[in-house]
Amino acid sequence: MGLENRRYTDEEYSNMRMFMIKKDNLQAVTEISDHQKFFGKDVEVYKGRKLPIGTRGIVISLKTQHFAQSVWRGWTTKVGIETDDNKILYTYLDNIRLV
């Protein structure tokens, strides 16, 4: 779907979600929900192999990508995290949790 890297109001999230449900685009509904849940929030890396476990920061970007031939499988979301020392690190959504 390609949401902007900014925080939307709860009403905007709700309107986007309802519009995508009417269009039967459930992948976009998932994207919107992930954006609402994580964007601008403090998170911690709790698994994965490229970033140290315990790395903390604020989510500044989410990008959903497709890596499979099937349109139903192969979707993944990459997250940009800004740490306290202003470094921007990238990992997958599955590797983080809210703090």
Summary of the structure (lengths in Angstrom):
residues: 99
radius of gyration: 14.1
end to end distance: 26.5
largest distance: 42.5
contacts: 257
relative contact order: 0.19
helix: 29%
strand: 31%
